[in-house]
């Protein structure tokens, strides 16, 4: 209470519950993965892997998730997300400027801007926080995703570095670079949580508290992903393991691009014969553990062969096995109820050879409202991985009427390429046929291109079917649940093709 008896608008971070304390919210990861826990085989597989983000009580006690305005936090420093000229108009910046007073704007003019990924510091002026750390997040474009990830990592890393250099006890983070800069919230959250976790592990001995200040829209995403990076028990650590993304960064949390890594091998040790009685075994112990001493091949040459697709069969099988195991764990853990509700992917009867038939209906996917890359993972990759784990043969049908050819152009590449990469070698033969119904010229060209240059092993299995009568020569009508709009379209096309000319 202030001297006039009015309650202060600022929030004391010491009074906020930390992540390791019960917060009355059911853990979403436990709820969503209950079935996975009941799978003894999957549990045994997970127990054999060590989590890259193990349960750490000391780190969890430093983390706070706060639904509110970052400008109201009473901590050593708060974070402001802005643009390169530090004049951005967004809810976070507006609140900070409104509560700090006009002096902040004058101070920002002296900084002469800030580059993307960098962080600069000013006083807090009228805020409860002593300092404000300003950072500039990247503008997100899908084709420059790697650069955006690296820049966003730099934002969080540089903020934490400033906090360490100035011996700050607590830092309040807003969500950097999402709404105005079009960065996907979930992807940005992964980077934020991972970077802070790694910094606290490696350099955070003097930092007492990190607060994530989020809005009502952002809070569910943070609550969903925080158990992956800050598990509150061994059980939560094990459950979150298959849900981690493929790229979890290096030891500092920085996104890793394997093709750009520089490998520096240690120098061979010097063999010094100080004593004639030393055994050969003791001499060999001085040689070193680098590739040359172990009589291994040239690591860079091997990497080049991998990039050129010239891996040995044994190396390819090993790589595919690792990818397959990761995707199989994810397929068993993923909640596919939202895809089932769309009625866009389902299993129907059998073809004339007795093979199970899977049907994909692209029209039922709201492609303008959702992330197509994630949809293709849940629509194609995960279900096909599950099917490939079965010893039975199967066929697949993709309805390709002109109503949703924009979906086909994307899914053709994603489906055929990723399924070919993820599925085990010995199960690839299980996919015996892939039927495209009512294809257009563009879809035929697209399919030919990718089956010729990307996934040539599937080229002979892809069939373009012009009408349902041709399909019925392979699969009986009573064995297929065909959507009504497909029947209507097929009837209209057939009338146009076979009507007598006048």
C-alpha positions in Angstrom: 0.0 0.0 0.0 1.3 3.5 -0.8 1.1 6.4 1.7 -2.3 7.4 0.5 -3.7 4.0 1.1 -4.2 3.1 -2.6 -3.1 -0.4 -3.7 0.0 -0.4 -5.9 -0.6 -1.5 -9.5 2.8 -3.1 -9.6 3.3 -6.9 -9.0 5.9 -8.2 -6.7 7.6 -11.2 -8.5 8.5 -12.8 -5.1 4.8 -13.3 -4.4 4.2 -15.1 -7.7 4.1 -19.0 -7.6 7.2 -20.6 -9.3 6.9 -23.4 -11.8 7.8 -26.1 -9.2 4.9 -25.1 -7.0 1.3 -26.5 -7.4 -0.8 -24.0 -9.4 -4.1 -25.7 -9.5 -3.9 -26.4 -13.3 -3.9 -30.0 -14.6 -0.9 -30.8 -16.5 -2.0 -30.9 -20.2 0.9 -33.2 -21.2 -0.2 -35.8 -18.6 -3.8 -35.6 -19.8 -3.1 -35.8 -23.5 -0.7 -38.7 -23.2 -2.5 -41.0 -20.8 -2.8 -43.6 -23.4 0.9 -43.4 -24.1 1.7 -44.2 -20.5 -0.4 -47.4 -20.8 1.7 -48.6 -23.7 4.3 -50.8 -21.9 6.4 -51.2 -25.1 6.6 -47.5 -25.7 7.3 -46.8 -22.0 10.3 -49.2 -22.1 11.6 -47.5 -25.2 11.4 -44.1 -23.6 13.1 -45.3 -20.5 16.1 -46.3 -22.6 16.6 -42.7 -23.8 18.0 -39.9 -21.7 16.0 -36.6 -21.9 18.0 -33.6 -23.1 16.0 -31.5 -20.6 16.0 -33.6 -17.4 14.0 -32.8 -14.3 15.8 -30.0 -12.3 14.2 -28.7 -9.2 16.7 -25.8 -8.8 15.8 -24.5 -12.3 12.1 -24.9 -11.9 12.2 -22.8 -8.7 13.5 -19.9 -10.8 10.7 -20.0 -13.4 7.4 -18.1 -13.2 4.6 -18.1 -15.6 2.6 -14.9 -15.2 -0.6 -13.9 -17.0 -0.4 -10.2 -17.1 1.4 -7.0 -18.2 5.2 -7.3 -18.1 5.4 -3.5 -17.5 3.8 -4.0 -14.0 6.4 -6.5 -12.8 8.6 -5.4 -9.9 11.9 -7.1 -10.9 15.4 -6.0 -11.8 14.7 -5.7 -15.5 11.8 -6.3 -17.9 12.0 -6.9 -21.7 10.5 -4.8 -24.4 9.9 -6.1 -27.9 10.2 -3.4 -30.6 11.4 -2.7 -34.1 14.8 -1.6 -35.5 14.1 2.1 -34.7 12.8 1.3 -31.2 9.5 3.1 -32.1 7.2 0.1 -32.5 3.6 0.4 -31.6 2.4 -2.8 -29.9 0.6 -3.6 -26.7 3.8 -4.4 -24.8 5.7 -1.3 -25.9 2.7 1.0 -25.4 2.2 -0.2 -21.8 5.9 0.2 -21.0 6.0 3.7 -22.4 2.8 4.7 -20.7 4.0 3.5 -17.3 7.6 4.6 -17.6 6.9 8.2 -18.6 8.2 10.5 -21.4 11.8 10.2 -20.3 12.0 6.7 -21.9 11.3 8.1 -25.4 14.1 10.6 -25.0 16.5 7.9 -23.8 15.7 5.6 -26.8 16.7 8.4 -29.2 20.2 8.2 -27.8 20.5 4.5 -28.6 20.1 5.2 -32.3 18.1 2.0 -33.0 18.8 -1.6 -32.5 19.5 -4.4 -34.9 17.4 -7.6 -35.2 18.5 -10.1 -32.6 20.4 -7.6 -30.5 19.5 -6.2 -27.1 20.0 -2.7 -25.6 19.3 -1.4 -22.1 17.8 1.7 -20.6 16.6 2.8 -17.2 13.1 1.9 -16.0 12.3 5.5 -15.0 8.8 5.4 -13.4 8.4 1.6 -13.7 8.9 -0.7 -10.7 11.6 -2.4 -12.7 15.0 -0.8 -12.5 16.0 -1.5 -16.1 14.3 -2.1 -19.5 16.0 -4.3 -22.0 14.9 -3.6 -25.6 15.2 -6.3 -28.2 14.2 -6.6 -31.9 12.6 -9.9 -33.0 12.8 -11.1 -36.6 10.1 -10.9 -39.2 9.0 -14.4 -40.0 8.9 -15.9 -43.5 8.7 -19.6 -44.1 11.4 -19.8 -46.7 13.8 -17.9 -44.2 12.8 -20.0 -41.2 16.4 -20.9 -40.2 17.5 -17.3 -40.2 14.4 -16.3 -38.2 15.0 -19.0 -35.6 18.7 -17.9 -35.2 17.6 -14.3 -34.8 14.9 -15.1 -32.2 17.4 -17.2 -30.3 19.8 -14.2 -30.3 17.1 -12.0 -28.8 16.6 -14.2 -25.7 20.3 -15.1 -25.4 21.5 -11.4 -25.6 18.9 -10.3 -23.0 20.1 -13.0 -20.6 23.7 -12.1 -21.3 23.0 -8.5 -20.4 21.3 -9.6 -17.2 24.3 -11.7 -16.3 26.8 -8.9 -17.0 24.9 -6.4 -14.8 24.3 -9.0 -12.0 20.5 -8.8 -12.3 18.6 -11.0 -9.9 15.3 -11.2 -11.9 14.2 -10.7 -15.5 10.6 -10.4 -16.8 10.1 -11.5 -20.4 7.3 -10.6 -22.7 6.7 -12.7 -25.8 9.1 -11.5 -28.4 8.3 -11.2 -32.1 5.0 -12.9 -32.6 1.8 -11.0 -33.7 3.1 -8.0 -35.7 6.1 -9.9 -37.1 4.0 -13.0 -38.0 6.2 -15.4 -36.0 4.2 -18.6 -35.2 3.5 -18.5 -31.5 4.2 -22.2 -30.8 7.5 -22.1 -32.7 8.6 -18.9 -30.9 7.6 -20.5 -27.5 9.9 -23.5 -28.2 12.8 -21.2 -28.8 12.1 -19.0 -25.8 11.8 -21.9 -23.3 14.7 -23.8 -24.7 17.1 -20.8 -24.7 16.3 -19.7 -21.2 16.6 -23.3 -19.9 20.1 -23.7 -21.5 21.3 -20.3 -20.2 20.1 -21.1 -16.6 21.9 -24.5 -16.8 25.2 -23.0 -18.1 25.4 -19.5 -16.8 22.4 -18.8 -14.5 23.9 -19.4 -11.1 23.4 -15.7 -10.0 20.0 -15.3 -11.6 17.2 -15.9 -9.1 14.1 -15.6 -11.2 12.9 -15.5 -14.8 9.2 -14.5 -15.4 7.4 -15.2 -18.6 4.6 -12.6 -18.8 2.0 -13.8 -21.2 -1.5 -12.8 -22.4 -4.6 -15.0 -22.2 -4.0 -16.2 -25.8 -0.4 -17.1 -25.1 -0.8 -18.7 -21.7 -2.3 -22.1 -23.0 0.7 -22.5 -25.4 3.2 -21.8 -22.7 1.5 -24.2 -20.3 1.4 -26.9 -22.9 5.1 -26.6 -23.8 6.8 -25.7 -20.5 6.6 -29.3 -19.2 8.8 -30.4 -22.2 11.7 -28.1 -21.1 11.0 -27.7 -17.4 9.6 -31.1 -16.3 8.4 -31.1 -12.7 9.0 -34.8 -12.2 10.7 -37.8 -13.7 7.3 -39.0 -15.0 6.7 -35.6 -16.8 10.2 -35.8 -18.2 9.6 -39.2 -19.7 6.2 -38.3 -21.1 7.5 -35.1 -22.8 10.5 -36.9 -24.5 8.7 -37.9 -27.7 7.0 -34.6 -28.0 10.2 -32.6 -28.2 10.9 -31.1 -31.7 13.6 -32.7 -33.9 15.9 -29.7 -33.6 16.5 -28.8 -29.9 19.6 -26.8 -30.6 23.1 -27.2 -29.2 24.3 -27.0 -25.6 23.4 -23.3 -25.5 20.0 -23.8 -27.2 21.0 -22.3 -30.5 19.3 -23.8 -33.6 21.7 -26.2 -35.3 22.1 -26.6 -39.1 24.3 -29.7 -39.5 25.4 -28.7 -43.0 26.9 -25.5 -41.6 28.7 -26.9 -38.7 32.5 -26.6 -38.5 34.2 -29.6 -37.1 37.7 -29.1 -35.5 39.4 -32.3 -34.5 41.9 -32.4 -31.7 45.6 -32.7 -32.5 47.3 -36.1 -32.1 49.1 -36.5 -28.9 52.9 -36.6 -28.8 54.4 -39.9 -28.2 57.3 -39.4 -25.8 59.3 -42.5 -24.8 60.4 -41.5 -21.3 60.8 -45.0 -20.2 61.8 -48.1 -22.2 59.8 -50.2 -19.9 56.5 -48.6 -20.9 54.1 -51.0 -22.6 52.7 -50.5 -26.1 49.3 -50.2 -24.5 50.3 -47.2 -22.4 51.9 -45.5 -25.5 48.7 -46.0 -27.5 46.7 -44.3 -24.8 48.6 -41.0 -25.6 47.5 -41.0 -29.2 44.2 -39.3 -28.8 40.5 -39.9 -29.6 40.3 -38.1 -32.9 39.1 -39.7 -36.2 42.7 -40.2 -37.5 43.9 -42.0 -34.3 40.8 -44.3 -34.4 41.6 -45.1 -38.1 38.2 -43.8 -39.2 37.4 -42.3 -42.6 37.4 -38.6 -43.4 34.5 -37.2 -41.4 34.0 -34.3 -43.8 34.1 -36.7 -46.8 31.5 -38.9 -45.2 29.3 -35.9 -44.5 29.6 -34.8 -48.1 28.6 -38.3 -49.3 25.5 -38.1 -47.1 24.5 -34.7 -48.5 25.0 -36.1 -52.1 22.9 -39.1 -51.3 25.8 -41.5 -51.7 25.6 -43.2 -48.3 26.3 -46.9 -47.9 23.3 -49.1 -47.6 24.2 -49.9 -43.9 24.5 -46.2 -43.1 21.2 -45.4 -44.9 19.4 -48.1 -42.9 20.8 -46.8 -39.7 19.7 -43.3 -40.5 16.2 -44.4 -41.5 15.9 -46.5 -38.3 16.6 -43.5 -36.1 14.1 -41.3 -38.0 11.5 -44.1 -38.0 11.8 -44.7 -34.2 11.4 -41.0 -33.5 8.3 -40.7 -35.7 6.8 -43.9 -34.4 7.1 -42.6 -30.8 5.5 -39.4 -31.9 2.7 -41.1 -33.9 1.7 -43.2 -30.8 1.8 -40.1 -28.6 0.1 -37.6 -30.9 -3.6 -36.8 -30.4 -5.2 -37.2 -33.9 -8.8 -36.6 -32.8 -8.8 -33.2 -34.5 -7.9 -34.9 -37.8 -10.5 -37.6 -37.3 -13.1 -34.9 -36.8 -12.4 -33.4 -40.2 -13.2 -36.8 -41.9 -10.3 -36.1 -44.1 -8.4 -39.4 -43.5 -10.0 -42.8 -42.8 -9.6 -46.5 -43.4 -12.2 -48.2 -45.6 -12.5 -51.7 -47.1 -10.0 -53.7 -49.2 -9.1 -53.8 -52.8 -9.3 -56.8 -55.2 -6.0 -58.1 -53.8 -7.2 -58.0 -50.2 -5.1 -55.0 -49.3 -6.4 -52.4 -46.8 -7.5 -49.1 -48.4 -6.8 -45.7 -46.8 -8.7 -42.7 -48.1 -7.5 -39.0 -48.0 -10.1 -36.3 -48.7 -8.3 -33.0 -49.2 -11.4 -30.9 -49.6 -12.3 -31.5 -45.9 -9.1 -29.7 -44.8 -9.4 -25.9 -44.2 -6.1 -25.2 -45.9 -6.5 -21.4 -45.6 -6.9 -21.5 -41.8 -4.2 -23.9 -40.7 -0.5 -24.6 -41.0 -0.2 -27.0 -44.0 3.2 -28.3 -42.9 1.8 -29.5 -39.5 -1.4 -30.8 -41.2 0.7 -33.0 -43.5 2.6 -34.3 -40.6 -0.6 -35.3 -38.8 -2.5 -36.3 -42.0 0.2 -38.2 -43.8 3.4 -38.9 -41.9 2.1 -40.1 -38.6 -0.7 -42.3 -39.9 1.5 -43.8 -42.6 4.2 -44.5 -40.1 1.6 -46.3 -37.9 0.4 -48.3 -40.9 3.9 -49.1 -42.0 4.6 -50.7 -38.6 2.0 -53.3 -39.5 3.1 -56.4 -41.5 0.1 -56.1 -43.8 0.0 -54.5 -47.3 -2.2 -51.5 -48.0 -3.3 -49.1 -50.7 -4.1 -45.4 -50.5 -6.6 -43.2 -52.4 -6.3 -39.4 -52.7 -9.4 -37.6 -54.2 -8.1 -34.8 -56.5 -11.0 -32.9 -57.9 -10.4 -29.3 -59.0 -12.1 -28.0 -55.8 -8.9 -28.4 -53.8 -6.1 -28.8 -56.2 -4.2 -26.2 -54.2 -4.0 -28.8 -51.4 -2.8 -31.5 -53.7 0.1 -29.4 -55.0 1.4 -29.1 -51.5 0.6 -32.5 -50.1 2.0 -34.4 -53.1 5.5 -33.2 -52.3 5.2 -33.5 -48.5 3.4 -36.8 -48.4 5.5 -38.7 -51.0 8.8 -37.3 -49.9 8.5 -37.5 -46.1 6.8 -40.9 -46.1 9.6 -42.2 -48.3 12.2 -40.8 -45.8 10.5 -41.8 -42.5 9.2 -45.3 -43.2 11.4 -48.4 -42.5 13.0 -50.0 -45.5 11.4 -53.3 -45.1 7.9 -51.8 -44.7 8.1 -49.5 -47.8 6.9 -52.3 -49.9 3.7 -52.5 -47.9 2.4 -49.4 -49.7 1.4 -51.2 -53.0 -0.6 -48.4 -54.8 -1.3 -44.7 -54.5 -4.4 -43.7 -56.5 -5.0 -40.1 -57.5 -8.6 -39.6 -58.5 -9.7 -36.9 -61.0 -6.2 -35.5 -61.4 -5.5 -32.3 -63.3 -2.7 -31.7 -65.6 -0.8 -29.7 -63.0 -1.2 -32.4 -60.4 0.1 -35.0 -62.9 3.2 -32.9 -63.7 3.8 -32.2 -60.0 3.5 -35.9 -59.1 5.8 -36.9 -62.0 8.4 -34.4 -61.0 8.6 -35.6 -57.4 8.4 -39.3 -58.1 11.1 -38.9 -60.8 13.6 -36.8 -58.9 12.8 -37.0 -55.2 11.1 -40.4 -54.4 11.7 -42.5 -57.5 11.0 -45.7 -55.5 7.3 -44.8 -55.5 6.9 -43.9 -59.1 5.6 -47.2 -60.2 3.1 -47.3 -57.4 1.4 -44.0 -58.3 -1.7 -44.3 -60.6 -3.8 -41.5 -62.0 -7.5 -42.4 -62.2 -9.6 -40.2 -64.5 -13.0 -41.5 -63.2 -14.5 -43.8 -60.6 -15.2 -46.5 -63.2 -11.5 -47.0 -63.6 -11.1 -47.1 -59.8 -13.8 -49.8 -59.5 -11.7 -52.1 -61.6 -9.2 -52.2 -58.7 -11.5 -51.7 -55.8 -15.1 -52.8 -55.6 -17.6 -49.9 -55.0 -19.0 -51.5 -51.8 -15.5 -51.5 -50.3 -15.1 -47.7 -50.6 -16.8 -44.9 -48.6 -16.8 -42.2 -51.3 -17.8 -38.6 -50.3 -21.0 -37.4 -52.0 -19.3 -34.4 -53.7 -16.9 -36.8 -55.4 -19.8 -38.9 -56.8 -21.5 -35.7 -58.0 -18.3 -34.4 -59.6 -17.6 -37.7 -61.3 -21.1 -37.8 -62.7 -20.8 -34.3 -64.1 -17.4 -35.0 -65.7 -18.6 -38.3 -67.2 -21.6 -36.6 -68.8 -19.3 -34.0 -70.4 -17.0 -36.7 -71.7 -19.5 -39.1 -73.1 -22.4 -36.9 -74.1 -23.0 -37.1 -77.9 -21.8 -34.1 -79.9 -24.4 -32.0 -81.6 
